[in-house]
Amino acid sequence: MTLIRILWTVLCVGYLVTAGSVSRAAQEKSYDIVVYGGTSAGVMAAIQAERMGKSVGIVCPDRHLGGLSSGGLGWTDTGNKAVIGGLAREFYHRVWKHYDRDAAWRWHKRSEFGNRGQGTPAIDGAARTMWIFEPHVAEQVFEELVAEHQIPVWRDRWLDREKGVTMEGARIVSIRMLNGEVYRGRMFIDATYEADLMAAAGVTYHVGREANSVYGEEWNGVQVGVLHHQHHFKKQVDPYRIPGDPNSGLLPRISGADPGKKGDGDHRVQAYCYRMCLSNHPDNRVPFPKPAGYDASQYALLVRIFETGWRDVFYKFDEIPNRKTDTNNHGPFSTDNIGMNYDYPEASYERRREILAEHETYQKGLMYFLANDPQVPESIRERMSQWGLAKDEFKDNGHWPHQIYVREARRMIGAYVMTENDVLGKRDVPQSVGMGSYTLDSHNVQRYVKPDGTVQNEGDIGVKAPAPYRIAMGALLPRTEECENLLVPVCVSSSHIAFGSIRMEPVFMILGQSAASIAAMAADNDEKVQNVSYAQLQKQLVADGQILEWAPEPAQ
């Protein structure tokens, strides 16, 4: 009887060990290339990896693919479209194919939409591309691409940022999610807007604005006294609760802190907002909801601005197909929630959720205020009441965008740091892996009280790039001693102000494709990403349609 019990115990223990191994194995997945992040860059990286014959999986905290491109930013900031090639151009071609069908125009006649755009047409029939689109159309294109290439997407997976990155020397071996799942890879790509994987792997990065002296720049650092675009106070506005009385305290949304000296670095990042998709079609419009926690006093400064005669509320209701908008920030007090995001890049997941909720309450409350509050001029209230959230967008999120516009978070300090000198053509950029062309563009960073006792915004910069510029391979690469199998195509190695130009969705797609090309070649040769032959990479990128150089067309 004792022997039988011993044998039974051995069998039970063996079964439990085997079952435990199977359970752990079920939680582990292995790929040649692991892409962390479901942004536009992440999708394009995965597509390129698969096309180069590599096994690849997308692991992402996102539930929806495409990041901002499917999250409301349908009025594409492109700069010079001639330098957008490869998979990015394929994306905009697929958008064009969608709108080339009569069935795509449900709320709008194609003839009514016309062919508006920025510099070049929204619908480029000759190039078979379309640059302005509805959020759900973009998401549909990303989903179709992933399905066609049979790429597994593991959604709602959150990196364990404390202990979830396993390293052997300077190589990432695996990453573990908060749910216990482990993803092993030979190469990793951090395609998130926050670069959580990069940070957890111990790669050096920067948050905030560098002083101009760090990289020999002019437009980085604090920019007090600089007024660009239209996002500043054009007339004097009193910041105090009781006008003229500093002892009464400041109105909400104004900082009493020292703004710093011009050109100095600081910890602050440019403002975030949600790119709302609005509709004025009666059958596709949801009236602006009054959010929980609504507080009309939060918009007291806007009332002061109206008292100066300002009325330019609707300037950035940029029209996209089917009587909808991509609504962006405009003016001295708008959808940008200035000064409320400084801790977001480094914050815990819980704290980030609090920041997102505050931004959502602020922006929803602003729309409700503009449409309903008697303090708002009647002409604006009447017009705003004709708008609402688009009923057929973001259906699983109360018609509200699922992705906030993280204009800037962490930025890697890698093998090559892009600066304004690269963007402005003052320096020869080596080893191009794609091109940018957009203006050096930073939204406001803070709202402060000037020495004369009036309020002003600071940090808004718009300096035009004289020509398209190259983006260096080294801007995607960590320093070799820090990590040798990671690429970072979104939070690239750049200064704050250079990132202001690079941070456009088409560029992220371009860099995602190039990052995957580097990763695939490194995997093929079992080498560090920093050791990939640029000559061979260049051949691959050109063959795949990437634009690496640009020359203006000769004058006629």
LINZIHU-V798452 format. One record per residue. N is the residue number from 1. PHI is phi in whole degrees, -180 to 180 (* if undefined). PSI is psi in radians with two decimals (999 if undefined). NEAR is the number of other C-alpha atoms within 10 Angstrom. Layout:
# LINZIHU-V798452
n:N phi:PHI psi:PSI near:NEAR
n:N phi:PHI psi:PSI near:NEAR
This chain:
# LINZIHU-V798452
n:1 phi:* psi:-0.67 near:5
n:2 phi:-64 psi:-0.73 near:7
n:3 phi:-63 psi:-0.70 near:8
n:4 phi:-63 psi:-0.75 near:9
n:5 phi:-62 psi:-0.69 near:10
n:6 phi:-64 psi:-0.80 near:11
n:7 phi:-62 psi:-0.72 near:11
n:8 phi:-63 psi:-0.72 near:12
n:9 phi:-63 psi:-0.76 near:12
n:10 phi:-62 psi:-0.76 near:12
n:11 phi:-63 psi:-0.74 near:12
n:12 phi:-65 psi:-0.79 near:12
n:13 phi:-62 psi:-0.74 near:12
n:14 phi:-62 psi:-0.71 near:12
n:15 phi:-64 psi:-0.77 near:12
n:16 phi:-65 psi:-0.70 near:12
n:17 phi:-64 psi:-0.77 near:12
n:18 phi:-64 psi:-0.78 near:12
n:19 phi:-62 psi:-0.71 near:12
n:20 phi:-64 psi:-0.68 near:12
n:21 phi:-65 psi:-0.71 near:12
n:22 phi:-64 psi:-0.74 near:12
n:23 phi:-62 psi:-0.78 near:11
n:24 phi:-66 psi:-0.68 near:13
n:25 phi:-63 psi:-0.63 near:12
n:26 phi:-66 psi:-0.44 near:11
n:27 phi:-88 psi:-0.13 near:14
n:28 phi:-107 psi:2.34 near:16
n:29 phi:-131 psi:2.52 near:14
n:30 phi:-130 psi:2.37 near:15
n:31 phi:-140 psi:2.81 near:17
n:32 phi:-62 psi:-0.77 near:20
n:33 phi:-132 psi:2.20 near:28
n:34 phi:-105 psi:2.15 near:30
n:35 phi:-103 psi:2.08 near:30
n:36 phi:-101 psi:1.96 near:30
n:37 phi:122 psi:2.28 near:31
n:38 phi:-101 psi:0.44 near:29
n:39 phi:-69 psi:3.09 near:30
n:40 phi:-59 psi:-0.67 near:29
n:41 phi:-65 psi:-0.70 near:35
n:42 phi:-64 psi:-0.74 near:33
n:43 phi:-64 psi:-0.81 near:30
n:44 phi:-66 psi:-0.61 near:30
n:45 phi:-62 psi:-0.77 near:34
n:46 phi:-66 psi:-0.73 near:33
n:47 phi:-61 psi:-0.81 near:25
n:48 phi:-63 psi:-0.73 near:23
n:49 phi:-60 psi:-0.76 near:29
n:50 phi:-66 psi:-0.71 near:21
n:51 phi:-67 psi:-0.40 near:15
n:52 phi:-93 psi:0.24 near:15
n:53 phi:84 psi:0.34 near:11
n:54 phi:-105 psi:2.55 near:20
n:55 phi:-75 psi:2.38 near:18
n:56 phi:-149 psi:2.52 near:26
n:57 phi:-135 psi:2.52 near:27
n:58 phi:-98 psi:2.15 near:26
n:59 phi:-116 psi:2.15 near:24
n:60 phi:-152 psi:2.55 near:25
n:61 phi:-70 psi:-0.26 near:16
n:62 phi:-74 psi:2.65 near:21
n:63 phi:-102 psi:-0.39 near:14
n:64 phi:-115 psi:2.40 near:20
n:65 phi:-85 psi:2.59 near:26
n:66 phi:112 psi:-0.18 near:27
n:67 phi:57 psi:-2.31 near:28
n:68 phi:-69 psi:-0.51 near:26
n:69 phi:-62 psi:-0.55 near:27
n:70 phi:-107 psi:0.08 near:26
n:71 phi:-107 psi:0.36 near:29
n:72 phi:122 psi:-0.31 near:30
n:73 phi:-87 psi:1.34 near:28
n:74 phi:-95 psi:-0.19 near:28
n:75 phi:-97 psi:1.50 near:24
n:76 phi:-64 psi:2.21 near:18
n:77 phi:-83 psi:1.87 near:20
n:78 phi:-114 psi:-0.56 near:22
n:79 phi:71 psi:-2.33 near:22
n:80 phi:-85 psi:1.92 near:16
n:81 phi:-68 psi:-0.30 near:17
n:82 phi:-65 psi:-0.34 near:14
n:83 phi:-101 psi:0.20 near:25
n:84 phi:-98 psi:1.92 near:25
n:85 phi:-128 psi:-2.86 near:24
n:86 phi:58 psi:-2.48 near:22
n:87 phi:-66 psi:-0.50 near:23
n:88 phi:-61 psi:-0.83 near:23
n:89 phi:-65 psi:-0.61 near:24
n:90 phi:-62 psi:-0.67 near:15
n:91 phi:-59 psi:-0.86 near:23
n:92 phi:-71 psi:-0.43 near:25
n:93 phi:-69 psi:-0.73 near:19
n:94 phi:-66 psi:-0.61 near:21
n:95 phi:-62 psi:-0.76 near:23
n:96 phi:-59 psi:-0.75 near:22
n:97 phi:-61 psi:-0.66 near:14
n:98 phi:-62 psi:-0.84 near:19
n:99 phi:-81 psi:-0.07 near:18
n:100 phi:-79 psi:-0.10 near:16
n:101 phi:-96 psi:2.38 near:10
n:102 phi:-59 psi:-0.59 near:10
n:103 phi:-65 psi:-0.30 near:8
n:104 phi:-74 psi:-0.29 near:16
n:105 phi:-103 psi:1.36 near:16
n:106 phi:-82 psi:-0.76 near:11
n:107 phi:-106 psi:0.07 near:14
n:108 phi:-146 psi:2.46 near:15
n:109 phi:-84 psi:2.43 near:14
n:110 phi:-56 psi:-0.67 near:17
n:111 phi:-66 psi:-0.53 near:7
n:112 phi:-72 psi:-0.58 near:10
n:113 phi:-71 psi:-0.62 near:15
n:114 phi:71 psi:-2.51 near:12
n:115 phi:-143 psi:0.88 near:14
n:116 phi:-76 psi:2.77 near:14
n:117 phi:177 psi:-2.97 near:18
n:118 phi:-109 psi:1.69 near:14
n:119 phi:84 psi:-0.89 near:10
n:120 phi:-123 psi:2.85 near:14
n:121 phi:-64 psi:2.60 near:15
n:122 phi:-61 psi:-0.69 near:21
n:123 phi:-112 psi:1.93 near:23
n:124 phi:-102 psi:1.61 near:16
n:125 phi:-64 psi:-0.63 near:12
n:126 phi:-65 psi:-0.75 near:6
n:127 phi:-90 psi:-0.09 near:11
n:128 phi:56 psi:0.82 near:16
n:129 phi:-130 psi:2.71 near:21
n:130 phi:-137 psi:2.31 near:25
n:131 phi:-109 psi:-0.10 near:25
n:132 phi:-127 psi:2.24 near:28
n:133 phi:-158 psi:2.90 near:29
n:134 phi:-83 psi:2.62 near:26
n:135 phi:-56 psi:-0.76 near:25
n:136 phi:-69 psi:-0.45 near:18
n:137 phi:-70 psi:-0.75 near:19
n:138 phi:-61 psi:-0.80 near:28
n:139 phi:-62 psi:-0.69 near:20
n:140 phi:-61 psi:-0.71 near:18
n:141 phi:-64 psi:-0.77 near:19
n:142 phi:-62 psi:-0.74 near:25
n:143 phi:-65 psi:-0.69 near:17
n:144 phi:-65 psi:-0.72 near:13
n:145 phi:-61 psi:-0.80 near:18
n:146 phi:-65 psi:-0.74 near:20
n:147 phi:-66 psi:-0.76 near:12
n:148 phi:-60 psi:-0.61 near:10
n:149 phi:-95 psi:0.09 near:13
n:150 phi:52 psi:0.82 near:13
n:151 phi:-94 psi:2.14 near:19
n:152 phi:-69 psi:2.42 near:14
n:153 phi:-123 psi:2.05 near:23
n:154 phi:-101 psi:1.80 near:16
n:155 phi:-96 psi:2.83 near:16
n:156 phi:56 psi:0.64 near:14
n:157 phi:-108 psi:2.17 near:21
n:158 phi:-115 psi:2.12 near:21
n:159 phi:-59 psi:2.33 near:25
n:160 phi:-74 psi:1.74 near:18
n:161 phi:-75 psi:-0.26 near:19
n:162 phi:-88 psi:-0.82 near:9
n:163 phi:-134 psi:0.25 near:13
n:164 phi:-92 psi:0.00 near:20
n:165 phi:-111 psi:2.02 near:22
n:166 phi:-96 psi:2.16 near:16
n:167 phi:-115 psi:2.54 near:14
n:168 phi:-121 psi:1.83 near:9
n:169 phi:65 psi:-2.15 near:11
n:170 phi:-103 psi:0.38 near:18
n:171 phi:-117 psi:2.38 near:20
n:172 phi:-79 psi:2.23 near:21
n:173 phi:-95 psi:-0.75 near:17
n:174 phi:-159 psi:2.83 near:21
n:175 phi:-128 psi:2.45 near:27
n:176 phi:-115 psi:2.40 near:21
n:177 phi:-90 psi:2.91 near:20
n:178 phi:-63 psi:-0.42 near:14
n:179 phi:-84 psi:0.06 near:12
n:180 phi:96 psi:-0.23 near:16
n:181 phi:-66 psi:2.49 near:19
n:182 phi:-119 psi:2.35 near:22
n:183 phi:-122 psi:2.04 near:22
n:184 phi:-98 psi:2.58 near:19
n:185 phi:-156 psi:2.77 near:23
n:186 phi:-84 psi:-0.59 near:20
n:187 phi:-134 psi:2.63 near:28
n:188 phi:-131 psi:2.52 near:29
n:189 phi:-127 psi:2.12 near:30
n:190 phi:-93 psi:1.85 near:29
n:191 phi:-110 psi:0.35 near:34
n:192 phi:-83 psi:2.84 near:25
n:193 phi:-76 psi:-0.30 near:24
n:194 phi:-104 psi:-0.32 near:21
n:195 phi:62 psi:0.78 near:26
n:196 phi:-66 psi:-0.67 near:21
n:197 phi:-66 psi:-0.80 near:25
n:198 phi:-55 psi:-0.82 near:28
n:199 phi:-66 psi:-0.74 near:18
n:200 phi:-67 psi:-0.42 near:17
n:201 phi:-82 psi:-0.02 near:22
n:202 phi:85 psi:0.30 near:14
n:203 phi:-79 psi:2.43 near:20
n:204 phi:-69 psi:2.44 near:17
n:205 phi:-150 psi:3.04 near:18
n:206 phi:-132 psi:2.54 near:17
n:207 phi:-126 psi:2.28 near:20
n:208 phi:103 psi:-2.91 near:22
n:209 phi:-101 psi:2.28 near:22
n:210 phi:-76 psi:2.65 near:22
n:211 phi:-64 psi:2.60 near:22
n:212 phi:-57 psi:-0.51 near:19
n:213 phi:-70 psi:-0.37 near:13
n:214 phi:-64 psi:-0.81 near:12
n:215 phi:-120 psi:0.25 near:15
n:216 phi:66 psi:0.82 near:12
n:217 phi:-110 psi:2.94 near:18
n:218 phi:-112 psi:-0.56 near:15
n:219 phi:-107 psi:0.12 near:23
n:220 phi:-88 psi:-3.12 near:30
n:221 phi:69 psi:-3.10 near:27
n:222 phi:-63 psi:2.41 near:25
n:223 phi:-124 psi:0.77 near:23
n:224 phi:-60 psi:2.41 near:19
n:225 phi:88 psi:-0.13 near:13
n:226 phi:-100 psi:2.17 near:14
n:227 phi:-125 psi:1.84 near:18
n:228 phi:-114 psi:3.03 near:17
n:229 phi:51 psi:-2.56 near:13
n:230 phi:-125 psi:0.32 near:12
n:231 phi:-101 psi:0.70 near:22
n:232 phi:-135 psi:2.98 near:21
n:233 phi:-81 psi:1.97 near:18
n:234 phi:-83 psi:-0.40 near:14
n:235 phi:-124 psi:2.71 near:13
n:236 phi:-66 psi:2.33 near:14
n:237 phi:-131 psi:2.28 near:19
n:238 phi:-75 psi:2.30 near:22
n:239 phi:-93 psi:-0.05 near:28
n:240 phi:-95 psi:2.62 near:21
n:241 phi:-57 psi:-0.76 near:16
n:242 phi:-105 psi:1.95 near:13
n:243 phi:-49 psi:2.30 near:13
n:244 phi:82 psi:-0.02 near:12
n:245 phi:-118 psi:1.67 near:13
n:246 phi:-59 psi:-0.49 near:13
n:247 phi:-69 psi:-0.28 near:9
n:248 phi:-78 psi:-0.19 near:11
n:249 phi:92 psi:2.86 near:13
n:250 phi:-85 psi:2.61 near:21
n:251 phi:-63 psi:2.73 near:18
n:252 phi:-58 psi:2.64 near:14
n:253 phi:75 psi:0.38 near:19
n:254 phi:-125 psi:2.30 near:19
n:255 phi:-89 psi:2.45 near:17
n:256 phi:-96 psi:0.09 near:13
n:257 phi:-78 psi:2.75 near:10
n:258 phi:-64 psi:2.18 near:9
n:259 phi:-73 psi:-0.25 near:20
n:260 phi:96 psi:3.01 near:13
n:261 phi:-96 psi:2.56 near:14
n:262 phi:-54 psi:2.23 near:17
n:263 phi:92 psi:-0.21 near:19
n:264 phi:-77 psi:2.68 near:17
n:265 phi:-82 psi:2.81 near:20
n:266 phi:-156 psi:3.13 near:16
n:267 phi:-90 psi:-0.04 near:12
n:268 phi:-82 psi:2.62 near:21
n:269 phi:-120 psi:2.72 near:29
n:270 phi:-66 psi:2.71 near:27
n:271 phi:-66 psi:2.62 near:25
n:272 phi:-103 psi:2.79 near:25
n:273 phi:-158 psi:2.96 near:23
n:274 phi:-95 psi:2.33 near:28
n:275 phi:-86 psi:1.59 near:25
n:276 phi:-69 psi:2.50 near:28
n:277 phi:-104 psi:1.90 near:30
n:278 phi:-107 psi:2.77 near:29
n:279 phi:-137 psi:2.53 near:27
n:280 phi:-115 psi:0.28 near:21
n:281 phi:-83 psi:2.17 near:18
n:282 phi:-54 psi:-0.56 near:11
n:283 phi:-88 psi:-0.07 near:10
n:284 phi:-132 psi:0.47 near:20
n:285 phi:-120 psi:2.25 near:19
n:286 phi:-106 psi:2.04 near:19
n:287 phi:-52 psi:2.55 near:21
n:288 phi:-58 psi:2.16 near:22
n:289 phi:-78 psi:2.65 near:13
n:290 phi:-85 psi:1.96 near:16
n:291 phi:-74 psi:2.69 near:16
n:292 phi:-61 psi:2.39 near:9
n:293 phi:84 psi:0.19 near:10
n:294 phi:-59 psi:2.35 near:15
n:295 phi:-140 psi:1.82 near:14
n:296 phi:-61 psi:-0.42 near:14
n:297 phi:-67 psi:-0.33 near:12
n:298 phi:-65 psi:-0.25 near:15
n:299 phi:-113 psi:0.35 near:20
n:300 phi:-63 psi:-0.59 near:15
n:301 phi:-66 psi:-0.63 near:23
n:302 phi:-63 psi:-0.66 near:19
n:303 phi:-61 psi:-0.73 near:15
n:304 phi:-61 psi:-0.67 near:16
n:305 phi:-67 psi:-0.74 near:20
n:306 phi:-60 psi:-0.60 near:14
n:307 phi:-66 psi:-0.34 near:14
n:308 phi:-83 psi:-0.09 near:13
n:309 phi:102 psi:-0.01 near:10
n:310 phi:-69 psi:2.34 near:16
n:311 phi:-137 psi:0.16 near:14
n:312 phi:-84 psi:0.94 near:12
n:313 phi:-73 psi:-0.59 near:15
n:314 phi:-100 psi:0.15 near:15
n:315 phi:-60 psi:-0.68 near:12
n:316 phi:-103 psi:0.62 near:14
n:317 phi:-88 psi:1.23 near:18
n:318 phi:-70 psi:2.24 near:18
n:319 phi:-80 psi:2.28 near:22
n:320 phi:-119 psi:2.99 near:26
n:321 phi:-57 psi:2.70 near:22
n:322 phi:68 psi:0.73 near:21
n:323 phi:54 psi:0.80 near:20
n:324 phi:-126 psi:3.01 near:28
n:325 phi:-129 psi:2.75 near:28
n:326 phi:-105 psi:1.82 near:26
n:327 phi:-95 psi:2.13 near:24
n:328 phi:-119 psi:2.98 near:21
n:329 phi:-63 psi:2.49 near:22
n:330 phi:-157 psi:2.30 near:19
n:331 phi:97 psi:-3.10 near:21
n:332 phi:-73 psi:-0.41 near:21
n:333 phi:-143 psi:1.89 near:22
n:334 phi:-150 psi:-2.55 near:18
n:335 phi:-74 psi:-0.38 near:24
n:336 phi:-65 psi:2.18 near:26
n:337 phi:-95 psi:1.36 near:23
n:338 phi:-65 psi:2.24 near:25
n:339 phi:84 psi:0.08 near:20
n:340 phi:-107 psi:0.26 near:20
n:341 phi:-131 psi:0.20 near:22
n:342 phi:-60 psi:-0.62 near:21
n:343 phi:-91 psi:-0.01 near:17
n:344 phi:-58 psi:-0.82 near:21
n:345 phi:-56 psi:-0.68 near:20
n:346 phi:-100 psi:-0.06 near:16
n:347 phi:-69 psi:2.73 near:13
n:348 phi:-66 psi:2.89 near:12
n:349 phi:-59 psi:-0.72 near:13
n:350 phi:-63 psi:-0.79 near:9
n:351 phi:-66 psi:-0.67 near:13
n:352 phi:-61 psi:-0.70 near:16
n:353 phi:-62 psi:-0.64 near:13
n:354 phi:-65 psi:-0.73 near:13
n:355 phi:-65 psi:-0.75 near:18
n:356 phi:-62 psi:-0.73 near:20
n:357 phi:-64 psi:-0.70 near:12
n:358 phi:-65 psi:-0.72 near:16
n:359 phi:-63 psi:-0.72 near:22
n:360 phi:-66 psi:-0.78 near:20
n:361 phi:-62 psi:-0.76 near:17
n:362 phi:-60 psi:-0.83 near:23
n:363 phi:-76 psi:-0.70 near:20
n:364 phi:-63 psi:-0.72 near:21
n:365 phi:-63 psi:-0.64 near:23
n:366 phi:-62 psi:-0.78 near:25
n:367 phi:-65 psi:-0.75 near:23
n:368 phi:-64 psi:-0.72 near:22
n:369 phi:-60 psi:-0.84 near:23
n:370 phi:-64 psi:-0.53 near:23
n:371 phi:-89 psi:-0.29 near:23
n:372 phi:-132 psi:-0.44 near:18
n:373 phi:-80 psi:2.29 near:13
n:374 phi:-66 psi:-0.24 near:10
n:375 phi:-73 psi:-0.30 near:17
n:376 phi:-83 psi:2.36 near:17
n:377 phi:-52 psi:2.44 near:16
n:378 phi:-58 psi:-0.65 near:14
n:379 phi:-62 psi:-0.61 near:9
n:380 phi:-77 psi:-0.74 near:16
n:381 phi:-59 psi:-0.77 near:19
n:382 phi:-64 psi:-0.76 near:14
n:383 phi:-70 psi:-0.72 near:13
n:384 phi:-64 psi:-0.57 near:21
n:385 phi:-68 psi:-0.26 near:16
n:386 phi:-80 psi:-0.20 near:15
n:387 phi:-105 psi:2.82 near:22
n:388 phi:-167 psi:3.14 near:25
n:389 phi:-70 psi:2.47 near:25
n:390 phi:-70 psi:2.13 near:25
n:391 phi:-65 psi:-0.53 near:19
n:392 phi:-96 psi:0.27 near:15
n:393 phi:-119 psi:2.56 near:24
n:394 phi:50 psi:0.84 near:20
n:395 phi:-63 psi:-0.50 near:13
n:396 phi:-90 psi:0.12 near:9
n:397 phi:-135 psi:0.59 near:9
n:398 phi:63 psi:0.48 near:14
n:399 phi:68 psi:0.30 near:19
n:400 phi:-105 psi:2.47 near:23
n:401 phi:-55 psi:2.45 near:24
n:402 phi:-84 psi:-0.14 near:21
n:403 phi:-130 psi:2.14 near:21
n:404 phi:-77 psi:2.72 near:19
n:405 phi:-83 psi:1.64 near:19
n:406 phi:-81 psi:1.56 near:20
n:407 phi:-69 psi:-0.33 near:19
n:408 phi:-171 psi:2.38 near:24
n:409 phi:-138 psi:-2.03 near:23
n:410 phi:-77 psi:2.69 near:25
n:411 phi:-135 psi:2.20 near:27
n:412 phi:-61 psi:2.56 near:29
n:413 phi:-107 psi:1.67 near:23
n:414 phi:-111 psi:-2.66 near:23
n:415 phi:-65 psi:-0.52 near:17
n:416 phi:-143 psi:2.31 near:21
n:417 phi:-104 psi:2.04 near:21
n:418 phi:-74 psi:2.37 near:27
n:419 phi:-132 psi:3.09 near:22
n:420 phi:-61 psi:-0.42 near:26
n:421 phi:-67 psi:-0.52 near:16
n:422 phi:-74 psi:-0.78 near:18
n:423 phi:-66 psi:-0.64 near:32
n:424 phi:-91 psi:0.15 near:19
n:425 phi:75 psi:0.36 near:15
n:426 phi:-90 psi:-0.10 near:10
n:427 phi:-143 psi:2.52 near:13
n:428 phi:-82 psi:2.06 near:12
n:429 phi:-86 psi:2.20 near:18
n:430 phi:-84 psi:2.70 near:12
n:431 phi:50 psi:1.17 near:17
n:432 phi:-66 psi:2.35 near:21
n:433 phi:-120 psi:0.22 near:28
n:434 phi:157 psi:3.04 near:27
n:435 phi:-132 psi:2.61 near:27
n:436 phi:-118 psi:2.92 near:27
n:437 phi:-156 psi:-0.05 near:26
n:438 phi:-76 psi:2.78 near:26
n:439 phi:-56 psi:2.57 near:24
n:440 phi:-63 psi:1.90 near:23
n:441 phi:-133 psi:1.98 near:23
n:442 phi:-122 psi:2.34 near:26
n:443 phi:-79 psi:2.99 near:24
n:444 phi:-60 psi:2.60 near:24
n:445 phi:-111 psi:-0.57 near:27
n:446 phi:-152 psi:2.78 near:26
n:447 phi:-124 psi:2.11 near:22
n:448 phi:-136 psi:3.02 near:23
n:449 phi:-101 psi:2.17 near:21
n:450 phi:-76 psi:2.86 near:16
n:451 phi:-57 psi:-0.45 near:7
n:452 phi:-83 psi:0.07 near:8
n:453 phi:84 psi:0.26 near:16
n:454 phi:-113 psi:2.91 near:16
n:455 phi:-97 psi:2.57 near:23
n:456 phi:-151 psi:2.70 near:24
n:457 phi:-94 psi:2.68 near:26
n:458 phi:-139 psi:2.48 near:23
n:459 phi:114 psi:-0.21 near:29
n:460 phi:-76 psi:2.08 near:23
n:461 phi:-131 psi:2.42 near:22
n:462 phi:-146 psi:1.69 near:19
n:463 phi:-120 psi:2.06 near:19
n:464 phi:-69 psi:2.33 near:15
n:465 phi:-73 psi:2.27 near:19
n:466 phi:-67 psi:-0.39 near:12
n:467 phi:-164 psi:2.83 near:18
n:468 phi:-57 psi:2.56 near:23
n:469 phi:-128 psi:2.69 near:25
n:470 phi:-81 psi:2.60 near:25
n:471 phi:-112 psi:2.21 near:27
n:472 phi:-75 psi:2.50 near:23
n:473 phi:-53 psi:-0.71 near:23
n:474 phi:-64 psi:-0.31 near:24
n:475 phi:-72 psi:-0.26 near:27
n:476 phi:-97 psi:-0.14 near:32
n:477 phi:-110 psi:2.29 near:27
n:478 phi:-67 psi:2.90 near:28
n:479 phi:-64 psi:2.46 near:20
n:480 phi:-54 psi:-0.73 near:18
n:481 phi:-70 psi:-0.28 near:10
n:482 phi:-93 psi:-0.77 near:16
n:483 phi:-163 psi:2.24 near:24
n:484 phi:-111 psi:0.11 near:22
n:485 phi:-138 psi:0.60 near:27
n:486 phi:-128 psi:2.45 near:32
n:487 phi:-126 psi:2.57 near:31
n:488 phi:-131 psi:1.64 near:27
n:489 phi:-90 psi:-0.11 near:30
n:490 phi:-107 psi:-1.08 near:34
n:491 phi:-84 psi:1.06 near:29
n:492 phi:-68 psi:2.89 near:30
n:493 phi:-74 psi:1.82 near:29
n:494 phi:-163 psi:2.82 near:23
n:495 phi:-77 psi:2.89 near:27
n:496 phi:-53 psi:-0.85 near:30
n:497 phi:-78 psi:-0.55 near:27
n:498 phi:-65 psi:-0.66 near:25
n:499 phi:-63 psi:-0.47 near:24
n:500 phi:-60 psi:-0.43 near:25
n:501 phi:-94 psi:-0.70 near:26
n:502 phi:-68 psi:-0.51 near:27
n:503 phi:-73 psi:0.54 near:23
n:504 phi:-95 psi:2.53 near:21
n:505 phi:-57 psi:-0.74 near:22
n:506 phi:-60 psi:-0.63 near:29
n:507 phi:-68 psi:-0.69 near:28
n:508 phi:-60 psi:-0.69 near:26
n:509 phi:-63 psi:-0.78 near:31
n:510 phi:-58 psi:-0.85 near:28
n:511 phi:-71 psi:-0.53 near:32
n:512 phi:-62 psi:-0.78 near:33
n:513 phi:-63 psi:-0.79 near:30
n:514 phi:-66 psi:-0.68 near:32
n:515 phi:-61 psi:-0.74 near:32
n:516 phi:-67 psi:-0.61 near:33
n:517 phi:-63 psi:-0.76 near:25
n:518 phi:-63 psi:-0.79 near:32
n:519 phi:-61 psi:-0.75 near:29
n:520 phi:-65 psi:-0.73 near:26
n:521 phi:-69 psi:-0.64 near:22
n:522 phi:-65 psi:-0.67 near:21
n:523 phi:-66 psi:-0.72 near:20
n:524 phi:-58 psi:-0.72 near:13
n:525 phi:-99 psi:0.08 near:11
n:526 phi:50 psi:0.92 near:13
n:527 phi:-132 psi:3.00 near:14
n:528 phi:-69 psi:2.58 near:20
n:529 phi:-62 psi:-0.51 near:26
n:530 phi:-72 psi:-0.29 near:23
n:531 phi:-99 psi:0.03 near:13
n:532 phi:-62 psi:2.34 near:19
n:533 phi:-66 psi:2.11 near:12
n:534 phi:-66 psi:-0.61 near:15
n:535 phi:-60 psi:-0.75 near:9
n:536 phi:-71 psi:-0.68 near:11
n:537 phi:-62 psi:-0.77 near:19
n:538 phi:-58 psi:-0.75 near:19
n:539 phi:-61 psi:-0.75 near:11
n:540 phi:-65 psi:-0.81 near:17
n:541 phi:-64 psi:-0.76 near:21
n:542 phi:-64 psi:-0.73 near:15
n:543 phi:-61 psi:-0.52 near:11
n:544 phi:-94 psi:0.19 near:17
n:545 phi:90 psi:0.11 near:15
n:546 phi:-70 psi:2.53 near:25
n:547 phi:-100 psi:2.01 near:20
n:548 phi:-107 psi:-0.34 near:21
n:549 phi:-137 psi:2.76 near:14
n:550 phi:-145 psi:2.40 near:13
n:551 phi:-134 psi:2.37 near:8
n:552 phi:-64 psi:2.58 near:8
n:553 phi:-66 psi:2.43 near:6
n:554 phi:-63 psi:2.52 near:5
n:555 phi:-64 psi:2.45 near:4
n:556 phi:-78 psi:999 near:3
